[in-house]
Amino acid sequence: MNINLADKMKHFQTSIFNELSSYKREKMSEGVDMIDLSVGSPDLPPAQFVIDELTKQVQDPKQYGYTLTGTDELHQAIATFYGSQYNVPVEAKQEALMVMGSQDGLVHLPMVLTNPGDTILLPDPGYTAYHTGIALAEAEPYFMPLKEENHFLPDLDAIPREILQKSKMMILNFPGNPVPAVATKEFFEKVVTVAKKYNIAVLHDFAYSELYYDEKPISFLSIEGAKEVGVEFNSFSKSFNLAGCRIGYIVGNEAIVDGLKQLKSNLDFGVFLPIQKTAIRALENATEFTQTLRSIYKARRDLLVSGLHKAGWEVASPKASMFIWAKVPESYTSTEFTYQLMDEAGIVVVPGNAFGPAGEGYVRIGLVQPEEVLEKAVQRLKNSNLFAVKTNSSFV
């Protein structure tokens, strides 16, 4: 019998992430000590009070049933958190919904809001899950380039009118991955105006909302009229180091939230109840933990940015998220430079073109290792032949 995969599987080829992982293992088998700064997952543990709560909850034999689309208690905790943290009023029963990690919602929402052939606007470069959701919905992507001259914000004026007229959805992500840009109030206000004019639903991915180092990022829903046109996804993975627990949420426009709820009720039976109760505890005690988390990432950012500068690599210091978005020397492509770093310094990063065509010429560096490991990475860069040759090249 011949097994033929569906045509849509053509969209899910072996990714650069798998290729990097394979090459990393190959180098390690040769005895090379590799420093992995490519992953987008926190290396830090949750707060002890979160671990204690989960430990307590799993001891209760009554908490092992189906939970469906989330408990009322969790949705109320989300609504309370959004009101206190972002000054956004949320109706817990109508405007909040639990998802199995924000990626679950990001991938499925395009199927709720678009038909095959519809256009979805998305950032370029952008998180790879956006492409997955568009492919599953059989929609058509329209890339909004994130350029340095525009502070890495999409130029909405550059989108052709005929594209806007047939667009059903716009995806945004600030603070971003892979580009750690932060949106302005003026930009979000323009998004709302465009969305209303052309009847475009807005999905804002706010997963890095608590990882900031200077000014606190703006919630899209805090903008007047935003809830009329869109929703915001958030996650416990980055803000509370609960990546493996797979829990997140969507808040915002009631009709959009209800549409995703309808789909989700046919896909799965919810998140393990002890994890939901642990998430509630995290939200109720977020302030002190997130402040500590930010201080750790800030120290890592400052150490690595300073060290890269000393090695001859002039990179911009990110205002938020857990990534540095760095230009590669002009004589290299993103992929060439990535493999050169592995060969010459034993350091793994991600080539920018893995996140979209406009990512060419950059690499993403994760602040996902302890300071002592980052110091080791800096020292390797200083000692590498690569930087000895390229120190005078333009890295800016």
C-alpha positions as a LaTeX table, in Angstrom:
\begin{tabular}{lrrr}
\hline
Residue & $x$ (\AA) & $y$ (\AA) & $z$ (\AA) \\
\hline
Met1 & 0.00 & 0.00 & 0.00 \\
Asn2 & 1.27 & 3.47 & $-0.90$ \\
Ile3 & 0.77 & 6.12 & 1.76 \\
Asn4 & 0.38 & 9.58 & 0.27 \\
Leu5 & 0.48 & 12.62 & 2.50 \\
Ala6 & $-1.96$ & 15.48 & 2.06 \\
Asp7 & $-0.92$ & 18.32 & $-0.23$ \\
Lys8 & $-0.80$ & 20.74 & 2.72 \\
Met9 & 2.08 & 18.70 & 4.18 \\
Lys10 & 4.28 & 20.29 & 1.51 \\
His11 & 4.22 & 23.37 & 3.73 \\
Phe12 & 5.86 & 21.45 & 6.60 \\
Gln13 & 9.28 & 20.53 & 5.33 \\
Thr14 & 12.34 & 19.85 & 7.47 \\
Ser15 & 13.11 & 23.18 & 9.11 \\
Ile16 & 16.39 & 24.98 & 9.61 \\
Phe17 & 15.96 & 24.32 & 13.34 \\
Asn18 & 16.22 & 20.57 & 12.72 \\
Glu19 & 19.21 & 21.10 & 10.46 \\
Leu20 & 20.97 & 23.19 & 13.10 \\
Ser21 & 20.21 & 20.60 & 15.77 \\
Ser22 & 21.61 & 17.84 & 13.57 \\
Tyr23 & 24.79 & 19.80 & 12.84 \\
Lys24 & 25.16 & 20.64 & 16.52 \\
Arg25 & 24.98 & 16.93 & 17.42 \\
Glu26 & 27.54 & 16.18 & 14.73 \\
Lys27 & 29.94 & 18.74 & 16.18 \\
Met28 & 29.39 & 17.41 & 19.70 \\
Ser29 & 30.13 & 13.86 & 18.52 \\
Glu30 & 33.50 & 15.24 & 17.37 \\
Gly31 & 34.13 & 16.46 & 20.92 \\
Val32 & 33.24 & 20.13 & 20.38 \\
Asp33 & 31.63 & 21.88 & 23.35 \\
Met34 & 28.67 & 23.70 & 21.80 \\
Ile35 & 26.97 & 26.75 & 23.33 \\
Asp36 & 23.37 & 26.83 & 22.17 \\
Leu37 & 21.90 & 30.32 & 21.90 \\
Ser38 & 19.36 & 29.28 & 19.28 \\
Val39 & 16.45 & 28.08 & 21.38 \\
Gly40 & 13.46 & 30.26 & 22.22 \\
Ser41 & 12.59 & 28.42 & 25.42 \\
Pro42 & 13.39 & 29.66 & 28.94 \\
Asp43 & 16.23 & 27.87 & 30.70 \\
Leu44 & 15.09 & 29.11 & 34.12 \\
Pro45 & 12.71 & 27.27 & 36.50 \\
Pro46 & 9.31 & 28.52 & 37.64 \\
Ala47 & 8.99 & 30.28 & 40.96 \\
Gln48 & 9.11 & 27.93 & 43.95 \\
Phe49 & 5.57 & 28.88 & 44.98 \\
Val50 & 4.39 & 27.76 & 41.53 \\
Ile51 & 6.16 & 24.41 & 41.85 \\
Asp52 & 4.72 & 23.98 & 45.35 \\
Glu53 & 1.20 & 24.71 & 44.09 \\
Leu54 & 1.48 & 22.20 & 41.26 \\
Thr55 & 2.91 & 19.59 & 43.64 \\
Lys56 & $-0.04$ & 20.10 & 45.98 \\
Gln57 & $-2.68$ & 20.02 & 43.27 \\
Val58 & $-1.52$ & 16.79 & 41.62 \\
Gln59 & $-2.01$ & 14.99 & 44.94 \\
Asp60 & $-5.77$ & 15.49 & 44.67 \\
Pro61 & $-7.29$ & 12.45 & 42.89 \\
Lys62 & $-10.40$ & 14.47 & 41.99 \\
Gln63 & $-8.46$ & 16.68 & 39.55 \\
Tyr64 & $-7.83$ & 14.17 & 36.79 \\
Gly65 & $-10.94$ & 14.67 & 34.66 \\
Tyr66 & $-11.55$ & 16.62 & 31.48 \\
Thr67 & $-11.51$ & 20.40 & 31.80 \\
Leu68 & $-12.76$ & 21.37 & 28.30 \\
Thr69 & $-12.14$ & 25.05 & 27.44 \\
Gly70 & $-10.96$ & 26.21 & 30.86 \\
Thr71 & $-12.39$ & 26.83 & 34.32 \\
Asp72 & $-14.34$ & 29.92 & 35.32 \\
Glu73 & $-11.73$ & 30.53 & 38.03 \\
Leu74 & $-8.89$ & 30.68 & 35.52 \\
His75 & $-10.78$ & 32.98 & 33.18 \\
Gln76 & $-11.57$ & 35.30 & 36.08 \\
Ala77 & $-7.91$ & 35.32 & 37.15 \\
Ile78 & $-6.93$ & 36.25 & 33.57 \\
Ala79 & $-9.48$ & 39.07 & 33.53 \\
Thr80 & $-8.26$ & 40.39 & 36.89 \\
Phe81 & $-4.62$ & 40.21 & 35.76 \\
Tyr82 & $-5.32$ & 42.13 & 32.55 \\
Gly83 & $-7.18$ & 44.81 & 34.45 \\
Ser84 & $-4.41$ & 45.32 & 36.98 \\
Gln85 & $-1.38$ & 44.90 & 34.69 \\
Tyr86 & $-2.52$ & 46.58 & 31.47 \\
Asn87 & $-5.57$ & 48.59 & 32.52 \\
Val88 & $-7.70$ & 46.56 & 30.10 \\
Pro89 & $-11.18$ & 45.54 & 31.29 \\
Val90 & $-11.97$ & 41.94 & 30.34 \\
Glu91 & $-15.29$ & 40.13 & 30.76 \\
Ala92 & $-14.16$ & 36.74 & 32.05 \\
Lys93 & $-17.05$ & 34.72 & 30.62 \\
Gln94 & $-17.17$ & 36.27 & 27.15 \\
Glu95 & $-13.74$ & 37.76 & 26.44 \\
Ala96 & $-11.22$ & 35.26 & 27.86 \\
Leu97 & $-10.38$ & 31.71 & 26.83 \\
Met98 & $-7.68$ & 29.25 & 27.87 \\
Val99 & $-5.56$ & 27.61 & 25.16 \\
Met100 & $-2.93$ & 24.88 & 25.32 \\
Gly101 & $-0.07$ & 27.34 & 25.13 \\
Ser102 & $-0.43$ & 30.45 & 23.00 \\
Gln103 & 0.93 & 28.59 & 19.95 \\
Asp104 & $-2.19$ & 26.40 & 20.04 \\
Gly105 & $-4.34$ & 29.50 & 19.57 \\
Leu106 & $-2.01$ & 31.18 & 17.09 \\
Val107 & $-2.08$ & 28.15 & 14.79 \\
His108 & $-5.82$ & 27.53 & 15.01 \\
Leu109 & $-7.26$ & 31.04 & 14.87 \\
Pro110 & $-6.66$ & 31.52 & 11.11 \\
Met111 & $-8.99$ & 28.55 & 10.49 \\
Val112 & $-11.66$ & 30.31 & 12.54 \\
Leu113 & $-11.41$ & 33.64 & 10.74 \\
Thr114 & $-10.41$ & 32.88 & 7.14 \\
Asn115 & $-11.41$ & 30.73 & 4.20 \\
Pro116 & $-9.06$ & 29.11 & 1.68 \\
Gly117 & $-7.57$ & 31.79 & $-0.53$ \\
Asp118 & $-8.16$ & 34.67 & 1.89 \\
Thr119 & $-5.20$ & 36.96 & 2.59 \\
Ile120 & $-3.51$ & 37.20 & 5.99 \\
Leu121 & $-1.04$ & 40.00 & 6.74 \\
Leu122 & 1.91 & 38.90 & 8.83 \\
Pro123 & 5.25 & 40.29 & 9.98 \\
Asp124 & 8.40 & 39.42 & 8.07 \\
Pro125 & 10.45 & 38.15 & 9.79 \\
Gly126 & 7.99 & 36.55 & 12.17 \\
Tyr127 & 7.43 & 33.60 & 14.47 \\
Thr128 & 7.27 & 30.39 & 12.43 \\
Ala129 & 3.92 & 29.28 & 13.93 \\
Tyr130 & 2.18 & 32.07 & 11.99 \\
His131 & 3.11 & 30.36 & 8.73 \\
Thr132 & 1.82 & 27.05 & 10.09 \\
Gly133 & $-1.57$ & 28.53 & 10.92 \\
Ile134 & $-1.87$ & 30.17 & 7.51 \\
Ala135 & $-0.97$ & 26.92 & 5.76 \\
Leu136 & $-3.54$ & 24.92 & 7.73 \\
Ala137 & $-6.20$ & 27.50 & 6.89 \\
Glu138 & $-5.10$ & 27.37 & 3.23 \\
Ala139 & $-4.96$ & 31.16 & 3.27 \\
Glu140 & $-2.49$ & 33.36 & 1.40 \\
Pro141 & 0.23 & 35.23 & 3.31 \\
Tyr142 & 1.15 & 38.83 & 2.59 \\
Phe143 & 4.44 & 39.76 & 4.22 \\
Met144 & 4.83 & 43.07 & 6.04 \\
Pro145 & 8.62 & 43.68 & 6.15 \\
Leu146 & 10.08 & 44.77 & 9.49 \\
Lys147 & 12.84 & 47.21 & 8.56 \\
Glu148 & 15.36 & 48.98 & 10.72 \\
Glu149 & 14.51 & 52.37 & 9.17 \\
Asn150 & 10.91 & 51.90 & 10.41 \\
His151 & 12.03 & 50.82 & 13.90 \\
Phe152 & 11.04 & 47.30 & 12.87 \\
Leu153 & 7.33 & 48.22 & 12.74 \\
Pro154 & 5.28 & 47.32 & 9.64 \\
Asp155 & 4.74 & 50.19 & 7.24 \\
Leu156 & 0.96 & 50.00 & 6.88 \\
Asp157 & 0.99 & 52.77 & 4.27 \\
Ala158 & 3.11 & 50.57 & 2.00 \\
Ile159 & 0.48 & 47.82 & 1.79 \\
Pro160 & $-1.38$ & 48.12 & $-1.52$ \\
Arg161 & $-5.06$ & 49.04 & $-1.24$ \\
Glu162 & $-6.11$ & 45.96 & $-3.20$ \\
Ile163 & $-4.27$ & 43.76 & $-0.67$ \\
Leu164 & $-5.98$ & 45.47 & 2.27 \\
Gln165 & $-9.37$ & 45.06 & 0.62 \\
Lys166 & $-9.01$ & 41.29 & 0.40 \\
Ser167 & $-7.24$ & 40.80 & 3.75 \\
Lys168 & $-9.24$ & 39.12 & 6.50 \\
Met169 & $-6.65$ & 39.07 & 9.25 \\
Met170 & $-3.49$ & 40.84 & 10.47 \\
Ile171 & $-0.93$ & 39.21 & 12.77 \\
Leu172 & 1.29 & 41.37 & 14.98 \\
Asn173 & 3.86 & 40.54 & 17.66 \\
Phe174 & 5.29 & 43.19 & 20.01 \\
Pro175 & 7.62 & 42.70 & 21.82 \\
Gly176 & 8.60 & 40.45 & 18.98 \\
Asn177 & 10.22 & 37.17 & 18.10 \\
Pro178 & 12.68 & 37.11 & 16.38 \\
Val179 & 12.87 & 40.91 & 16.24 \\
Pro180 & 12.65 & 42.33 & 19.79 \\
Ala181 & 10.89 & 45.51 & 18.69 \\
Val182 & 8.33 & 47.32 & 20.86 \\
Ala183 & 5.20 & 48.91 & 19.40 \\
Thr184 & 4.18 & 52.51 & 20.02 \\
Lys185 & 0.72 & 53.78 & 20.92 \\
Glu186 & 0.63 & 55.69 & 17.62 \\
Phe187 & 1.36 & 52.53 & 15.64 \\
Phe188 & $-1.38$ & 50.55 & 17.38 \\
Glu189 & $-3.83$ & 53.41 & 16.86 \\
Lys190 & $-3.08$ & 53.26 & 13.14 \\
Val191 & $-3.62$ & 49.50 & 13.19 \\
Val192 & $-7.09$ & 50.01 & 14.67 \\
Thr193 & $-7.93$ & 52.62 & 12.04 \\
Val194 & $-6.83$ & 50.37 & 9.16 \\
Ala195 & $-8.57$ & 47.32 & 10.65 \\
Lys196 & $-11.88$ & 49.17 & 10.97 \\
Lys197 & $-11.65$ & 50.68 & 7.49 \\
Tyr198 & $-10.98$ & 47.36 & 5.75 \\
Asn199 & $-12.74$ & 44.99 & 8.16 \\
Ile200 & $-9.55$ & 43.15 & 9.13 \\
Ala201 & $-9.41$ & 41.09 & 12.34 \\
Val202 & $-6.22$ & 41.69 & 14.35 \\
Leu203 & $-4.31$ & 39.01 & 16.24 \\
His204 & $-1.67$ & 40.43 & 18.57 \\
Asp205 & 0.82 & 37.95 & 20.01 \\
Phe206 & 1.82 & 39.38 & 23.40 \\
Ala207 & 3.80 & 36.39 & 24.70 \\
Tyr208 & 6.80 & 38.52 & 25.76 \\
Ser209 & 4.72 & 41.12 & 27.60 \\
Glu210 & 6.57 & 40.69 & 30.91 \\
Leu211 & 10.11 & 40.47 & 29.50 \\
Tyr212 & 11.04 & 44.13 & 29.15 \\
Tyr213 & 13.99 & 46.18 & 30.37 \\
Asp214 & 13.00 & 49.80 & 29.96 \\
Glu215 & 9.46 & 51.01 & 29.37 \\
Lys216 & 6.63 & 48.51 & 29.86 \\
Pro217 & 5.19 & 47.28 & 26.53 \\
Ile218 & 1.70 & 48.38 & 25.51 \\
Ser219 & $-1.16$ & 45.93 & 25.31 \\
Phe220 & $-2.90$ & 46.26 & 21.94 \\
Leu221 & $-6.23$ & 46.02 & 23.76 \\
Ser222 & $-5.42$ & 49.15 & 25.77 \\
Ile223 & $-5.91$ & 51.20 & 22.58 \\
Glu224 & $-9.33$ & 52.73 & 22.09 \\
Gly225 & $-11.34$ & 50.62 & 19.67 \\
Ala226 & $-8.89$ & 47.69 & 19.68 \\
Lys227 & $-11.33$ & 45.25 & 21.23 \\
Glu228 & $-13.76$ & 45.99 & 18.38 \\
Val229 & $-11.28$ & 44.60 & 15.86 \\
Gly230 & $-9.04$ & 42.12 & 17.58 \\
Val231 & $-7.67$ & 39.86 & 20.26 \\
Glu232 & $-4.45$ & 39.34 & 22.15 \\
Phe233 & $-2.73$ & 36.07 & 22.96 \\
Asn234 & $-0.58$ & 35.67 & 26.04 \\
Ser235 & 1.34 & 32.81 & 27.55 \\
Phe236 & 2.65 & 31.42 & 30.83 \\
Ser237 & 5.69 & 30.00 & 29.02 \\
Lys238 & 7.89 & 33.09 & 28.92 \\
Ser239 & 6.48 & 35.19 & 31.78 \\
Phe240 & 6.43 & 32.37 & 34.34 \\
Asn241 & 8.85 & 29.77 & 32.89 \\
Leu242 & 6.03 & 27.24 & 32.43 \\
Ala243 & 6.81 & 26.37 & 28.82 \\
Gly244 & 6.33 & 22.62 & 29.23 \\
Cys245 & 2.98 & 22.99 & 30.95 \\
Arg246 & 1.39 & 24.23 & 27.71 \\
Ile247 & $-1.05$ & 26.82 & 28.94 \\
Gly248 & $-1.90$ & 30.26 & 27.58 \\
Tyr249 & $-4.93$ & 32.37 & 26.82 \\
Ile250 & $-6.69$ & 34.70 & 24.41 \\
Val251 & $-8.54$ & 37.88 & 25.45 \\
Gly252 & $-10.45$ & 40.47 & 23.49 \\
Asn253 & $-13.20$ & 40.59 & 20.90 \\
Glu254 & $-16.10$ & 38.43 & 22.08 \\
Ala255 & $-17.04$ & 37.08 & 18.66 \\
Ile256 & $-13.45$ & 36.04 & 17.87 \\
Val257 & $-12.96$ & 34.45 & 21.29 \\
Asp258 & $-16.25$ & 32.57 & 20.92 \\
Gly259 & $-15.26$ & 31.34 & 17.45 \\
Leu260 & $-12.01$ & 29.89 & 18.78 \\
Lys261 & $-13.90$ & 28.37 & 21.71 \\
Gln262 & $-16.25$ & 26.65 & 19.27 \\
Leu263 & $-13.32$ & 25.18 & 17.34 \\
Lys264 & $-11.37$ & 24.19 & 20.44 \\
Ser265 & $-14.37$ & 22.41 & 21.96 \\
Asn266 & $-14.16$ & 20.04 & 18.98 \\
Leu267 & $-10.38$ & 19.53 & 19.11 \\
Asp268 & $-9.36$ & 18.70 & 22.66 \\
Phe269 & $-10.55$ & 18.29 & 26.23 \\
Gly270 & $-8.53$ & 21.01 & 27.91 \\
Val271 & $-5.46$ & 21.49 & 30.06 \\
Phe272 & $-4.76$ & 19.36 & 33.14 \\
Leu273 & $-6.66$ & 20.95 & 36.02 \\
Pro274 & $-3.68$ & 21.18 & 38.42 \\
Ile275 & $-1.85$ & 23.22 & 35.76 \\
Gln276 & $-4.82$ & 25.59 & 35.50 \\
Lys277 & $-4.85$ & 26.06 & 39.26 \\
Thr278 & $-1.11$ & 26.62 & 39.23 \\
Ala279 & $-1.53$ & 29.23 & 36.50 \\
Ile280 & $-4.08$ & 31.05 & 38.66 \\
Arg281 & $-1.58$ & 31.14 & 41.50 \\
Ala282 & 1.07 & 32.53 & 39.14 \\
Leu283 & $-1.21$ & 35.33 & 37.95 \\
Glu284 & $-2.18$ & 36.25 & 41.50 \\
Asn285 & 1.48 & 36.57 & 42.54 \\
Ala286 & 3.06 & 37.79 & 39.33 \\
Thr287 & 4.66 & 41.09 & 40.29 \\
Glu288 & 7.61 & 39.98 & 42.40 \\
Phe289 & 8.48 & 36.99 & 40.22 \\
Thr290 & 8.38 & 38.88 & 36.92 \\
Gln291 & 10.51 & 41.67 & 38.38 \\
Thr292 & 13.13 & 39.09 & 39.38 \\
Leu293 & 12.91 & 37.44 & 35.97 \\
Arg294 & 13.45 & 40.74 & 34.18 \\
Ser295 & 16.52 & 41.51 & 36.27 \\
Ile296 & 18.08 & 38.18 & 35.29 \\
Tyr297 & 17.47 & 38.69 & 31.58 \\
Lys298 & 18.61 & 42.31 & 31.77 \\
Ala299 & 21.93 & 41.25 & 33.30 \\
Arg300 & 22.36 & 38.67 & 30.55 \\
Arg301 & 21.46 & 41.21 & 27.87 \\
Asp302 & 23.93 & 43.79 & 29.16 \\
Leu303 & 26.73 & 41.23 & 29.50 \\
Leu304 & 26.24 & 39.79 & 26.02 \\
Val305 & 25.71 & 43.09 & 24.18 \\
Ser306 & 28.78 & 44.60 & 25.83 \\
Gly307 & 30.82 & 41.49 & 25.10 \\
Leu308 & 29.79 & 41.39 & 21.46 \\
His309 & 30.74 & 45.04 & 21.08 \\
Lys310 & 34.17 & 44.29 & 22.49 \\
Ala311 & 34.50 & 41.39 & 20.04 \\
Gly312 & 33.83 & 43.80 & 17.18 \\
Trp313 & 30.16 & 42.97 & 16.64 \\
Glu314 & 28.03 & 46.10 & 16.99 \\
Val315 & 24.56 & 44.82 & 17.89 \\
Ala316 & 21.56 & 46.80 & 19.12 \\
Ser317 & 20.53 & 46.32 & 22.74 \\
Pro318 & 16.95 & 44.98 & 22.83 \\
Lys319 & 14.30 & 46.84 & 24.84 \\
Ala320 & 12.35 & 43.65 & 25.48 \\
Ser321 & 12.02 & 39.88 & 24.86 \\
Met322 & 14.75 & 37.26 & 25.25 \\
Phe323 & 16.50 & 37.82 & 21.93 \\
Ile324 & 19.15 & 39.94 & 20.22 \\
Trp325 & 18.55 & 40.62 & 16.52 \\
Ala326 & 22.01 & 41.06 & 15.05 \\
Lys327 & 23.28 & 41.98 & 11.60 \\
Val328 & 25.83 & 39.64 & 10.07 \\
Pro329 & 28.93 & 40.84 & 8.20 \\
Glu330 & 28.11 & 41.91 & 4.65 \\
Ser331 & 30.25 & 39.19 & 3.11 \\
Tyr332 & 28.02 & 36.44 & 4.54 \\
Thr333 & 24.46 & 35.26 & 4.16 \\
Ser334 & 22.60 & 34.58 & 7.40 \\
Thr335 & 22.96 & 30.84 & 6.97 \\
Glu336 & 26.66 & 30.99 & 6.06 \\
Phe337 & 27.41 & 33.09 & 9.11 \\
Thr338 & 25.41 & 30.77 & 11.37 \\
Tyr339 & 27.41 & 27.73 & 10.31 \\
Gln340 & 30.64 & 29.72 & 10.51 \\
Leu341 & 29.86 & 30.54 & 14.15 \\
Met342 & 29.35 & 26.84 & 14.88 \\
Asp343 & 32.58 & 25.87 & 13.13 \\
Glu344 & 34.81 & 28.63 & 14.50 \\
Ala345 & 33.34 & 29.30 & 17.94 \\
Gly346 & 31.04 & 26.41 & 18.80 \\
Ile347 & 28.06 & 28.78 & 19.14 \\
Val348 & 24.60 & 28.05 & 17.79 \\
Val349 & 22.28 & 30.89 & 16.71 \\
Val350 & 19.40 & 30.99 & 14.20 \\
Pro351 & 19.75 & 32.55 & 10.73 \\
Gly352 & 17.26 & 35.35 & 10.27 \\
Asn353 & 15.90 & 34.02 & 7.00 \\
Ala354 & 14.41 & 31.08 & 8.92 \\
Phe355 & 11.73 & 33.55 & 10.03 \\
Gly356 & 10.97 & 35.06 & 6.62 \\
Pro357 & 12.65 & 36.62 & 3.57 \\
Ala358 & 13.23 & 40.00 & 5.28 \\
Gly359 & 15.25 & 38.23 & 7.97 \\
Glu360 & 18.13 & 37.70 & 5.56 \\
Gly361 & 21.24 & 39.50 & 6.78 \\
Tyr362 & 20.51 & 38.90 & 10.47 \\
Val363 & 20.75 & 36.19 & 13.10 \\
Arg364 & 18.69 & 35.67 & 16.25 \\
Ile365 & 20.66 & 35.21 & 19.47 \\
Gly366 & 18.84 & 33.93 & 22.56 \\
Leu367 & 19.52 & 35.11 & 26.12 \\
Val368 & 18.86 & 31.55 & 27.21 \\
Gln369 & 22.05 & 30.61 & 29.04 \\
Pro370 & 23.50 & 31.61 & 32.44 \\
Glu371 & 25.90 & 34.54 & 32.57 \\
Glu372 & 28.95 & 32.31 & 32.90 \\
Val373 & 28.04 & 30.53 & 29.67 \\
Leu374 & 27.45 & 33.83 & 27.89 \\
Glu375 & 30.86 & 35.02 & 29.10 \\
Lys376 & 32.40 & 31.87 & 27.63 \\
Ala377 & 30.63 & 32.57 & 24.33 \\
Val378 & 31.98 & 36.12 & 24.26 \\
Gln379 & 35.50 & 34.90 & 24.92 \\
Arg380 & 35.24 & 32.41 & 22.09 \\
Leu381 & 34.09 & 35.14 & 19.73 \\
Lys382 & 37.02 & 37.34 & 20.74 \\
Asn383 & 39.44 & 34.49 & 20.10 \\
Ser384 & 37.88 & 33.21 & 16.89 \\
Asn385 & 39.55 & 33.57 & 13.51 \\
Leu386 & 36.23 & 34.77 & 12.20 \\
Phe387 & 36.27 & 37.93 & 14.24 \\
Ala388 & 40.01 & 38.41 & 13.91 \\
Val389 & 39.41 & 38.75 & 10.18 \\
Lys390 & 36.09 & 40.55 & 10.28 \\
Thr391 & 36.59 & 43.03 & 13.13 \\
Asn392 & 36.88 & 45.95 & 10.69 \\
Ser393 & 33.82 & 44.94 & 8.66 \\
Ser394 & 30.50 & 46.70 & 8.96 \\
Phe395 & 28.38 & 44.95 & 11.58 \\
Val396 & 26.00 & 47.86 & 12.15 \\
\hline
\end{tabular}
